Amino acid sequence: MRTQVAIIGAGPAGLLLSHLLHLQGIESIVLEMRSRADIEATIRAGVLEQGSMDILNEAGVGERMQREGALHHGFEFAFGGQRHRVDLTELTGQSITVYPQHEVIIDLVAARLAAGGDVRFEVSEVALHDIDSAQPSVTFVHAGQGASIEADFVIGADGFHGVSRPMIPAGTREDFQRVYPFGWFGILVESAPSSDELIYAQHERGFALVSTRSPSVQRLYFQCDPHDKVDNWSDDRIWSELHARLEHNDGWKLKEGKIFQKGIIGMRSFVCAPMRHGRLFLAGDAAHIVPPTGAKGMNLAISDVRVLSQALVAFYKTGGEDGLNAYSETALKRVWRAEYFSWWMTRLLHTFDDASPFERRIQRAELENVVASRALRTALAENYVGAF
């Protein structure tokens, strides 16, 4: 087979890139190891920045997001027995939408297939070849048959554990990583919303987060030992912990309901630099991971794709390679700012077991300083909505 762009991975980055290229008349083939049912059913949270919403709308895949997503104009910090609202729209003129990642994937898959896009699910034995040449290729097995794609470019959008990033020689890339000494215990609950907006809670027992997924399903998290086991947490124990960390003396109460999903996720920061080698370009989680505290993961994937699609369109329309040559540096500037913000939010809100009494007081003082200062709230809001 022959195509212009071969894309490994049918997550938000790979699917959106394929669709943006299609809108400009550029052909692509998307390869995905999992089934369509699997990628559409893997439930993940998602907060979309204003810029990400704009890109999805411009690509013609934002109709359901606008209808079903929860538009938020602010969020709350809870600590020291009080809650403090950060008004994103008043501070920046922008807002965010809570719309889960798997819903974005559902929209993108439908758009690609409706447009006759070539998306191949349940492939295996994917391998990249000749990425240093002008004619890279990808081999794989699909429906029991071996196949090969020749392309002008290969895009690795296959996540942290994918096959693409290791193709960049170790001597030419640098991997930066920070693994945090805690994880998040996440649950999905059948209940009405406990809050109209997200609540980020800092507590001596550990961080907690109140989010929302729909009018009848809520997402809640609390900081935990990353090596803990889900089976160690009964429903009663979960609710007791969440009530202790979230409720104060203002009369607000967390709404309980039937818990139908539990899971523990680890926390890490990771960046691969550069994000390009030869005709291979990385995008999304294949190149970087952020802790979820800053709500940047899916937004970074969309940002990568915006930059990369513009560079590819310029190449095919004019033959110019300036955008392609600048892709890694351009994308990494945004990546490192998001890494900083996510690290800062994580440090600000979580309980570190090895923190001294002095460090704990400094953490509280920083929180109080943020909510008291308009300048600091503005900086926080700009980073949160991606207004930079």
C-alpha positions as CSV (number, residue, x, y, z in Angstrom):
1,M,0.0,0.0,0.0
2,R,1.0,3.6,-0.5
3,T,-0.1,6.7,1.3
4,Q,1.2,10.1,2.1
5,V,1.1,9.8,5.9
6,A,1.1,6.6,8.0
7,I,-0.2,7.2,11.5
8,I,0.4,4.7,14.3
9,G,-2.3,4.9,17.0
10,A,-6.0,5.8,17.0
11,G,-6.1,8.0,20.0
12,P,-7.0,11.7,19.9
13,A,-3.7,12.7,18.4
14,G,-3.7,10.1,15.5
15,L,-7.3,10.4,14.6
16,L,-7.5,14.2,14.8
17,L,-4.3,14.5,12.6
18,S,-5.8,12.1,10.1
19,H,-9.0,14.2,9.9
20,L,-7.2,17.5,9.7
21,L,-5.0,16.2,6.8
22,H,-8.1,14.8,5.1
23,L,-9.7,18.2,5.2
24,Q,-6.7,19.5,3.3
25,G,-6.7,16.7,0.7
26,I,-3.8,14.7,2.2
27,E,-4.2,11.0,2.4
28,S,-3.4,8.9,5.5
29,I,-3.8,5.4,7.0
30,V,-4.3,4.9,10.7
31,L,-3.2,1.7,12.4
32,E,-4.5,0.7,15.9
33,M,-3.7,-2.4,17.9
34,R,-7.0,-2.4,19.8
35,S,-10.5,-2.8,18.5
36,R,-12.8,0.0,17.8
37,A,-15.0,-1.1,20.7
38,D,-12.0,-1.1,23.1
39,I,-10.9,2.4,22.3
40,E,-14.4,3.8,22.4
41,A,-15.2,2.1,25.8
42,T,-12.0,2.9,27.6
43,I,-13.3,5.6,30.0
44,R,-10.9,8.5,30.6
45,A,-11.6,11.9,32.0
46,G,-11.0,15.0,29.9
47,V,-10.8,18.7,30.3
48,L,-10.6,20.7,27.0
49,E,-9.0,24.1,26.8
50,Q,-10.6,26.8,24.7
51,G,-8.0,26.3,22.0
52,S,-8.7,22.6,21.9
53,M,-12.5,23.2,21.7
54,D,-11.8,25.6,18.8
55,I,-9.8,23.1,16.8
56,L,-12.4,20.4,17.2
57,N,-15.1,22.8,16.1
58,E,-13.2,24.0,13.1
59,A,-12.6,20.3,12.1
60,G,-16.3,19.7,12.2
61,V,-16.2,17.2,15.1
62,G,-17.4,19.4,17.9
63,E,-21.2,19.3,17.6
64,R,-21.7,16.6,20.3
65,M,-19.0,18.2,22.5
66,Q,-21.0,21.5,22.4
67,R,-24.2,19.7,23.1
68,E,-23.2,17.2,25.8
69,G,-19.9,18.6,27.3
70,A,-20.0,20.6,30.6
71,L,-18.9,24.2,29.9
72,H,-17.1,25.5,33.0
73,H,-16.2,29.1,33.7
74,G,-14.2,28.4,36.8
75,F,-13.2,25.9,39.5
76,E,-12.7,25.9,43.2
77,F,-9.7,25.3,45.6
78,A,-10.7,23.8,48.9
79,F,-8.3,23.9,51.8
80,G,-8.2,24.9,55.5
81,G,-12.0,24.4,55.9
82,Q,-12.9,26.9,53.1
83,R,-13.5,26.9,49.3
84,H,-12.1,29.6,47.0
85,R,-13.4,30.1,43.4
86,V,-11.0,30.8,40.5
87,D,-13.1,32.6,37.9
88,L,-11.5,31.5,34.6
89,T,-13.7,33.5,32.3
90,E,-13.5,36.8,34.3
91,L,-9.7,36.5,34.5
92,T,-8.9,35.3,30.9
93,G,-12.1,35.7,28.9
94,Q,-12.0,31.9,28.2
95,S,-13.4,28.8,29.7
96,I,-13.0,25.0,29.6
97,T,-15.2,22.1,28.8
98,V,-15.3,18.8,30.7
99,Y,-15.7,16.2,27.9
100,P,-14.1,12.7,28.4
101,Q,-11.3,11.6,26.1
102,H,-13.2,8.5,24.9
103,E,-16.1,10.7,23.8
104,V,-13.6,12.7,21.6
105,I,-12.4,9.4,20.2
106,I,-16.0,8.3,19.4
107,D,-16.6,11.6,17.5
108,L,-13.3,11.3,15.6
109,V,-13.7,7.7,14.6
110,A,-17.2,8.4,13.3
111,A,-15.9,11.4,11.3
112,R,-13.0,9.5,9.8
113,L,-15.2,6.5,8.8
114,A,-18.0,8.8,7.4
115,A,-15.4,10.5,5.2
116,G,-14.1,7.1,3.9
117,G,-11.0,7.3,6.0
118,D,-8.7,4.3,6.3
119,V,-8.6,3.3,9.9
120,R,-7.4,-0.3,10.6
121,F,-8.2,-1.7,14.0
122,E,-6.7,-4.8,15.7
123,V,-3.4,-4.8,13.9
124,S,-0.4,-6.5,15.4
125,E,3.4,-6.8,14.9
126,V,3.7,-3.2,13.9
127,A,7.3,-2.2,12.9
128,L,8.8,0.9,11.4
129,H,11.4,0.8,8.7
130,D,13.8,3.3,6.9
131,I,12.7,6.3,8.9
132,D,16.0,8.0,8.0
133,S,15.1,7.8,4.4
134,A,12.7,9.7,2.1
135,Q,10.6,6.5,1.8
136,P,9.8,5.1,5.3
137,S,7.5,2.2,5.6
138,V,5.4,0.4,8.2
139,T,4.8,-3.4,8.3
140,F,2.0,-5.0,10.3
141,V,-0.4,-7.9,10.5
142,H,-4.1,-7.4,10.0
143,A,-6.8,-10.0,9.8
144,G,-4.1,-12.7,9.9
145,Q,-2.3,-11.3,6.8
146,G,1.0,-9.4,6.7
147,A,0.9,-6.0,5.1
148,S,3.2,-3.0,4.3
149,I,2.6,0.7,3.9
150,E,5.0,3.0,2.1
151,A,4.6,6.6,3.1
152,D,6.3,10.0,2.9
153,F,6.0,10.4,6.7
154,V,5.3,8.2,9.7
155,I,3.6,9.7,12.8
156,G,4.0,7.9,16.1
157,A,0.8,8.6,18.1
158,D,0.8,5.2,19.8
159,G,1.2,6.3,23.4
160,F,3.9,5.9,26.1
161,H,4.3,2.1,25.5
162,G,4.1,2.2,21.7
163,V,6.7,1.1,19.2
164,S,7.4,4.5,17.7
165,R,9.5,6.3,20.3
166,P,12.1,3.5,20.7
167,M,12.8,4.0,17.0
168,I,14.5,7.2,17.8
169,P,18.1,6.1,18.6
170,A,19.0,6.5,22.2
171,G,22.1,8.5,21.4
172,T,20.0,11.1,19.6
173,R,17.2,11.5,22.1
174,E,16.9,12.5,25.8
175,D,14.2,11.2,28.1
176,F,13.2,13.3,31.0
177,Q,11.1,11.7,33.8
178,R,9.7,12.3,37.2
179,V,7.7,9.6,39.0
180,Y,5.6,10.8,41.9
181,P,5.3,8.9,45.2
182,F,1.5,8.7,45.0
183,G,-1.3,7.8,42.7
184,W,-5.0,8.7,42.2
185,F,-7.8,6.4,43.2
186,G,-10.6,7.1,40.7
187,I,-14.2,6.1,40.8
188,L,-17.3,6.6,38.6
189,V,-20.5,7.1,40.4
190,E,-24.2,7.1,39.5
191,S,-25.4,10.4,41.1
192,A,-26.3,13.9,40.3
193,P,-23.5,16.5,40.4
194,S,-22.1,17.5,43.8
195,S,-20.8,20.7,42.3
196,D,-21.4,22.8,39.2
197,E,-17.6,23.1,38.8
198,L,-14.5,21.1,39.6
199,I,-13.2,21.2,43.2
200,Y,-9.5,20.7,43.8
201,A,-9.0,19.9,47.5
202,Q,-5.8,20.0,49.5
203,H,-6.0,18.1,52.8
204,E,-3.6,16.7,55.3
205,R,-4.9,13.2,54.4
206,G,-4.2,13.9,50.7
207,F,-5.5,15.5,47.6
208,A,-9.1,15.0,46.3
209,L,-10.9,16.0,43.2
210,V,-14.6,16.4,42.4
211,S,-15.3,16.3,38.7
212,T,-18.3,15.5,36.5
213,R,-19.0,13.5,33.4
214,S,-22.8,13.9,32.8
215,P,-25.9,14.9,34.7
216,S,-26.1,11.4,36.1
217,V,-22.5,10.2,36.3
218,Q,-19.7,11.8,38.4
219,R,-16.0,11.2,38.5
220,L,-14.2,11.5,41.8
221,Y,-10.5,11.0,42.8
222,F,-8.4,10.9,45.9
223,Q,-4.7,10.6,46.4
224,C,-3.5,7.1,47.4
225,D,-0.5,4.8,47.5
226,P,0.3,3.9,43.9
227,H,1.0,0.4,45.0
228,D,-2.3,0.0,46.8
229,K,-5.0,-2.5,45.6
230,V,-8.5,-1.6,44.5
231,D,-9.8,-4.6,46.5
232,N,-8.5,-2.9,49.7
233,W,-11.1,-0.2,49.3
234,S,-14.7,-1.0,50.1
235,D,-17.4,1.5,49.0
236,D,-17.9,2.5,52.6
237,R,-14.2,3.2,53.1
238,I,-14.1,5.2,49.8
239,W,-17.0,7.4,50.8
240,S,-15.5,7.9,54.3
241,E,-12.2,9.1,52.8
242,L,-13.9,11.4,50.3
243,H,-16.1,13.0,52.9
244,A,-13.2,13.6,55.2
245,R,-11.1,15.3,52.6
246,L,-13.8,17.3,50.9
247,E,-16.4,18.5,53.4
248,H,-15.8,21.4,55.7
249,N,-18.1,23.7,57.8
250,D,-19.9,25.5,55.0
251,G,-22.8,23.0,54.7
252,W,-21.7,21.6,51.4
253,K,-22.1,17.8,51.2
254,L,-20.8,15.3,48.7
255,K,-23.5,13.3,47.0
256,E,-23.1,9.5,47.1
257,G,-24.3,7.0,44.6
258,K,-23.6,3.6,43.2
259,I,-19.9,3.2,42.4
260,F,-19.6,1.2,39.1
261,Q,-15.9,1.7,38.3
262,K,-12.7,1.8,40.5
263,G,-9.1,2.1,39.5
264,I,-5.7,3.4,40.5
265,I,-3.5,5.4,38.2
266,G,0.2,6.2,38.7
267,M,1.5,9.8,38.4
268,R,4.5,10.7,36.2
269,S,6.0,13.5,34.2
270,F,7.8,12.5,31.0
271,V,9.2,14.2,28.0
272,C,11.1,12.8,25.0
273,A,13.3,15.3,23.1
274,P,13.4,15.7,20.2
275,M,10.0,14.7,19.0
276,R,11.3,13.9,15.5
277,H,13.9,11.7,13.9
278,G,14.2,11.6,10.1
279,R,10.7,11.1,8.7
280,L,9.3,9.9,12.0
281,F,7.3,12.5,14.1
282,L,6.0,11.8,17.6
283,A,2.7,13.3,18.9
284,G,0.7,13.0,22.1
285,D,1.6,10.5,24.8
286,A,4.2,8.9,22.6
287,A,6.3,12.0,23.3
288,H,5.1,13.3,26.7
289,I,3.1,12.4,29.8
290,V,1.8,14.9,32.4
291,P,0.2,14.2,35.8
292,P,-3.6,14.8,35.5
293,T,-3.6,17.6,38.1
294,G,-3.1,20.2,35.4
295,A,-5.7,18.8,33.0
296,K,-3.2,19.0,30.1
297,G,-2.8,15.5,28.6
298,M,-5.4,15.6,25.8
299,N,-4.8,19.3,25.2
300,L,-1.1,18.7,24.5
301,A,-2.0,16.0,22.0
302,I,-4.3,18.3,20.2
303,S,-1.7,21.1,20.3
304,D,1.0,18.8,18.8
305,V,-1.4,17.8,16.0
306,R,-2.3,21.4,15.2
307,V,1.4,22.3,14.7
308,L,2.2,19.1,12.8
309,S,-0.8,19.3,10.5
310,Q,0.1,22.8,9.5
311,A,3.7,21.8,8.8
312,L,2.5,18.8,6.7
313,V,0.0,20.9,4.8
314,A,2.7,23.5,4.0
315,F,5.0,20.7,2.8
316,Y,2.5,19.3,0.4
317,K,1.3,22.7,-0.9
318,T,4.7,24.4,-1.3
319,G,7.3,21.8,-0.8
320,G,8.7,23.8,2.1
321,E,10.1,22.0,5.1
322,D,10.6,24.8,7.5
323,G,7.5,23.9,9.5
324,L,8.6,20.2,9.7
325,N,12.1,21.2,10.7
326,A,10.7,23.5,13.5
327,Y,8.0,21.0,14.7
328,S,9.9,19.5,17.6
329,E,11.2,22.8,19.0
330,T,7.8,24.5,18.6
331,A,5.9,21.6,20.2
332,L,8.3,21.2,23.1
333,K,7.9,24.9,24.1
334,R,4.3,24.2,24.8
335,V,5.0,20.8,26.3
336,W,7.5,22.1,28.8
337,R,5.1,24.9,29.9
338,A,2.4,22.4,30.4
339,E,4.8,20.1,32.3
340,Y,5.7,23.0,34.6
341,F,2.1,23.9,35.3
342,S,1.1,20.3,35.9
343,W,4.1,19.8,38.2
344,W,3.2,23.0,40.0
345,M,-0.4,22.1,40.5
346,T,0.6,18.6,41.7
347,R,3.1,20.0,44.2
348,L,0.7,22.6,45.4
349,L,-2.2,20.3,46.2
350,H,-0.8,16.9,47.2
351,T,0.5,15.6,50.5
352,F,4.1,14.5,50.4
353,D,4.9,12.0,53.1
354,D,8.5,13.2,53.3
355,A,7.6,16.9,53.6
356,S,8.9,18.6,56.7
357,P,6.5,20.7,58.9
358,F,8.2,23.8,57.4
359,E,7.4,22.6,53.9
360,R,3.8,21.9,54.8
361,R,3.4,25.4,56.1
362,I,5.0,26.8,52.9
363,Q,2.6,24.8,50.8
364,R,-0.4,26.3,52.7
365,A,1.1,29.8,52.5
366,E,1.4,29.4,48.7
367,L,-2.2,28.3,48.4
368,E,-3.4,31.3,50.5
369,N,-1.2,33.6,48.4
370,V,-2.7,32.3,45.1
371,V,-6.3,32.7,46.1
372,A,-5.6,36.2,47.6
373,S,-3.7,37.6,44.7
374,R,-5.5,38.5,41.4
375,A,-2.1,38.5,39.6
376,L,-1.4,34.9,40.7
377,R,-5.0,33.8,40.0
378,T,-4.6,35.3,36.5
379,A,-1.4,33.4,35.9
380,L,-3.1,30.2,37.2
381,A,-6.1,30.8,35.0
382,E,-4.1,31.5,31.9
383,N,-2.2,28.3,32.3
384,Y,-5.4,26.3,33.0
385,V,-7.3,27.5,29.9
386,G,-4.2,27.5,27.7
387,A,-4.3,31.2,27.1
388,F,-0.6,31.6,26.1
